[in-house]
């Protein structure tokens, strides 16, 4: 995948990773993040479904930080909102923001997976 095919908001993060370690580092980091997120997004959804806001806030916060560092800003923003809702005791908001995060992850996967395999 070329930089031109990346979402505009992801380009600076990916370019920075490439600058530090080339395509191999991009591949390694994307692969690691995808494994992590594939496990955590369902855990986040489970926490929302069961009302476990403490666990949900922790998972959302961790996903937020990692996603933003890799340029998946929509995912990072959705996770930040989920964490805030969870910490604020807004159960309905937590569920809705968790759904937003799951959709954002699916969109991010479309450009992250090719980078993980390149």
Protein Blocks (a to p, Z undefined) as FASTA:
>chain_A
ZZklpcfklmmmmmmmmmmnojmlmmmmmmmmmmmmmmmmmmmmmmmmnopaklmmmmmm
mmmmmmmmnopamlmmmmmmmmmmmmnopaklmmmmmmmmmmmmmmmmmmmmmmmmZZ
